Amino acid sequence: MHESLLIIEDDKKLISLLKEYLGGFGYTVYSATRPSEGLKLLKKESPSLVILDVMLPEMDGFEVCRTIRQDSSVPIIMLTARGEVTDRIVGLEIGADDYLPKPFEPRELVARIQSILRRGKETKSGDSDRFGPLEIFYQRRIVKLEDERIELTTAEFEILSLFTQNPGRVYNRDQILDYTRGIEWEAFNRSVDVMISRLRRKLKDDPKHPRFFRTVWGTGYVFIGEEQHAG
């Protein structure tokens, strides 16, 4: 299937470079130098993935990311000029799927894009699993809690799928990062904790009285939901 990308970035020279480079990999590339224009293009073109700069006019990339996440789960890669860990944590907390510090090699961006889009297409052979009020439809990438659909980002869905396909198995942070990226996410451990925290919030899972994710102190996390089989 033909993939399209949307770049929201105010550096016109960088946009021009990326359009040419990414176009060479067969992607259709849309671009905007202002967030308002980018948000309009997002609705009009429905791209497969958004590349979003943090430093923008009108509003910063974090605010743009929050706005997109109000009604879209499109994968987002944030470009962070300031290589600060706090910037990356904030990006992950508000729904970005990945981040890339500037300056970066275009081929590294392509690797991130391909990894995220490939993960989005990978499916489990069985179509669904149910754990009490939680239901996961792997091929359609739909998650329901108490029969209400909940929106997850690509990264959130990947992590949930890893755990629901292996209930009772403890995963440490490095294993989770390795599974969700395929390439080494600059592994400050906090990023995994941020993702799990976001999943818990969306699944209404109280860490003190967990139904789904239990923290294994000093190690990582384990999925404790009880699987229900049809019939």
C-alpha positions as CSV (number, residue, x, y, z in Angstrom):
1,M,0.0,0.0,0.0
2,H,1.3,3.5,-0.8
3,E,2.5,5.3,2.2
4,S,2.4,9.1,2.7
5,L,4.1,11.3,5.3
6,L,3.4,14.7,6.7
7,I,6.3,16.9,7.8
8,I,5.5,19.9,10.1
9,E,8.7,21.8,10.3
10,D,9.6,25.5,9.9
11,D,13.0,25.0,8.3
12,K,12.3,25.1,4.6
13,K,15.8,23.9,3.7
14,L,15.3,20.8,5.8
15,I,11.9,20.2,4.4
16,S,13.3,20.3,0.8
17,L,16.1,17.9,1.7
18,L,13.7,15.4,3.4
19,K,11.1,15.6,0.6
20,E,13.8,14.6,-1.9
21,Y,15.3,11.9,0.3
22,L,12.1,10.3,1.5
23,G,10.6,10.5,-2.0
24,G,13.4,8.3,-3.1
25,F,12.0,5.6,-0.8
26,G,8.6,5.8,-2.5
27,Y,6.9,8.0,0.1
28,T,4.5,10.8,-0.9
29,V,5.5,13.7,1.3
30,Y,3.3,16.6,2.4
31,S,4.8,19.5,4.3
32,A,3.8,22.5,6.3
33,T,5.9,25.2,8.0
34,R,3.1,26.3,10.3
35,P,1.1,24.1,12.7
36,S,-2.3,25.5,11.5
37,E,-1.5,24.5,8.0
38,G,-0.1,21.1,9.1
39,L,-3.3,20.3,11.0
40,K,-5.4,21.1,7.9
41,L,-3.2,18.8,5.8
42,L,-3.5,16.0,8.4
43,K,-7.3,16.0,8.0
44,K,-7.2,16.4,4.2
45,E,-4.6,13.9,3.3
46,S,-4.7,11.3,6.2
47,P,-1.0,10.5,6.1
48,S,0.5,7.2,7.4
49,L,2.9,9.1,9.7
50,V,3.7,12.6,11.0
51,I,7.2,14.0,11.4
52,L,6.8,16.9,13.9
53,D,9.4,19.4,14.9
54,V,9.3,20.7,18.5
55,M,10.3,24.3,17.8
56,L,7.6,25.8,15.7
57,P,5.8,29.2,15.2
58,E,2.2,29.6,16.5
59,M,2.5,26.8,19.0
60,D,5.3,24.3,19.8
61,G,5.4,20.7,18.7
62,F,4.2,19.4,22.1
63,E,1.0,21.4,21.7
64,V,0.6,20.3,18.1
65,C,1.0,16.7,19.3
66,R,-1.6,17.1,22.0
67,T,-4.0,18.6,19.4
68,I,-3.4,15.7,17.0
69,R,-4.0,13.1,19.8
70,Q,-7.4,14.5,20.6
71,D,-8.9,12.7,17.6
72,S,-6.1,10.8,15.8
73,S,-3.8,7.9,16.6
74,V,-1.5,8.5,13.5
75,P,2.1,7.6,14.4
76,I,4.2,10.7,15.3
77,I,8.0,11.1,15.3
78,M,9.1,14.2,17.0
79,L,12.3,16.1,16.1
80,T,14.0,17.5,19.2
81,A,16.6,20.2,18.5
82,R,17.4,20.4,22.2
83,G,18.8,17.0,23.1
84,E,17.3,17.1,26.6
85,V,15.9,14.0,28.1
86,T,13.0,16.0,29.5
87,D,11.9,17.1,26.0
88,R,11.8,13.5,24.9
89,I,9.9,12.3,28.0
90,V,7.3,15.1,27.5
91,G,6.9,14.0,23.9
92,L,6.3,10.4,24.9
93,E,3.9,11.4,27.7
94,I,1.6,13.3,25.3
95,G,1.5,10.6,22.7
96,A,4.5,10.7,20.4
97,D,5.6,7.3,19.1
98,D,9.3,8.1,18.7
99,Y,11.7,11.0,18.7
100,L,14.9,11.9,16.9
101,P,17.4,14.5,18.2
102,K,18.7,17.0,15.7
103,P,21.0,17.0,13.9
104,F,20.2,13.5,12.4
105,E,21.1,11.5,9.4
106,P,18.2,11.2,6.9
107,R,18.7,7.4,6.7
108,E,18.2,7.2,10.5
109,L,14.8,8.9,10.1
110,V,13.9,6.4,7.3
111,A,14.8,3.5,9.6
112,R,12.5,4.9,12.3
113,I,9.7,5.5,9.8
114,Q,10.0,2.0,8.4
115,S,10.2,0.4,11.8
116,I,7.0,2.1,13.0
117,L,5.0,1.5,9.8
118,R,6.2,-2.2,9.7
119,R,5.1,-2.7,13.3
120,G,1.7,-1.2,12.4
121,K,1.2,-3.9,9.8
122,E,2.4,-6.9,11.8
123,T,-0.4,-9.0,13.1
124,K,-0.9,-12.0,15.3
125,S,-2.3,-15.2,13.8
126,G,-5.2,-15.3,16.2
127,D,-7.5,-12.4,15.7
128,S,-8.4,-11.5,19.3
129,D,-7.8,-12.0,23.0
130,R,-10.1,-11.1,25.9
131,F,-9.0,-10.5,29.5
132,G,-12.1,-9.6,31.6
133,P,-13.4,-6.2,30.4
134,L,-10.4,-5.8,28.0
135,E,-10.6,-7.0,24.4
136,I,-7.8,-6.8,21.8
137,F,-8.4,-7.3,18.0
138,Y,-4.9,-7.7,16.6
139,Q,-5.6,-7.6,12.9
140,R,-7.9,-4.6,13.0
141,R,-5.7,-3.0,15.8
142,I,-8.7,-2.3,17.9
143,V,-8.8,-2.3,21.7
144,K,-12.0,-2.2,23.7
145,L,-12.5,-1.7,27.4
146,E,-16.0,-2.6,28.8
147,D,-17.2,-2.7,25.1
148,E,-16.0,0.9,24.6
149,R,-13.2,1.5,22.0
150,I,-10.1,3.2,23.3
151,E,-7.6,5.0,21.1
152,L,-4.0,3.8,21.4
153,T,-0.9,5.1,19.6
154,T,1.2,2.7,17.6
155,A,3.7,2.4,20.4
156,E,1.0,1.8,23.0
157,F,-0.6,-0.9,20.9
158,E,2.7,-2.6,20.4
159,I,3.5,-2.7,24.1
160,L,0.0,-3.9,25.0
161,S,0.2,-6.6,22.3
162,L,3.6,-7.8,23.6
163,F,2.1,-8.3,27.1
164,T,-1.3,-9.7,26.1
165,Q,0.3,-12.3,23.9
166,N,2.6,-13.4,26.7
167,P,0.5,-13.0,29.9
168,G,2.3,-13.9,33.1
169,R,5.7,-13.2,31.6
170,V,7.9,-10.5,33.2
171,Y,9.6,-8.1,30.8
172,N,12.3,-5.7,31.7
173,R,12.7,-2.3,30.2
174,D,15.4,-3.3,27.7
175,Q,13.3,-6.2,26.3
176,I,10.3,-3.9,25.9
177,L,12.4,-1.3,24.1
178,D,13.9,-3.9,21.9
179,Y,10.5,-5.3,20.9
180,T,8.8,-2.0,20.2
181,R,11.7,-0.3,18.3
182,G,13.7,-2.9,16.5
183,I,16.4,-0.2,16.6
184,E,17.8,1.1,19.8
185,W,15.7,3.8,21.2
186,E,18.1,5.9,23.3
187,A,17.4,3.8,26.2
188,F,16.8,6.0,29.2
189,N,14.6,3.7,31.2
190,R,12.0,6.3,31.9
191,S,10.6,6.1,28.4
192,V,9.2,2.6,29.1
193,D,7.7,3.8,32.4
194,V,6.0,6.7,30.6
195,M,4.5,4.3,28.0
196,I,3.2,1.9,30.7
197,S,1.8,4.8,32.7
198,R,-0.1,6.0,29.6
199,L,-1.5,2.5,29.0
200,R,-2.6,2.2,32.6
201,R,-4.4,5.5,32.5
202,K,-6.2,4.5,29.3
203,L,-7.1,1.1,30.6
204,K,-8.2,2.6,34.0
205,D,-5.7,0.3,35.7
206,D,-4.8,1.5,39.2
207,P,-1.1,0.6,39.9
208,K,-1.9,0.1,43.6
209,H,-4.7,-2.4,42.7
210,P,-3.8,-3.6,39.2
211,R,-6.1,-5.6,36.9
212,F,-3.7,-5.7,34.0
213,F,-0.2,-4.4,34.6
214,R,1.8,-5.2,37.7
215,T,5.1,-3.6,38.4
216,V,7.9,-6.0,39.3
217,W,10.2,-3.8,41.4
218,G,13.8,-3.7,40.2
219,T,12.9,-5.7,37.1
220,G,10.0,-4.5,34.9
221,Y,6.4,-5.3,34.3
222,V,4.1,-8.3,34.0
223,F,0.6,-8.6,32.5
224,I,-1.8,-10.2,35.0
225,G,-5.1,-10.1,33.2
226,E,-7.0,-13.4,33.2
227,E,-7.6,-14.6,29.7
228,Q,-11.1,-15.7,28.8
229,H,-11.5,-18.3,26.0
230,A,-14.6,-18.5,23.8
231,G,-17.0,-21.2,24.6
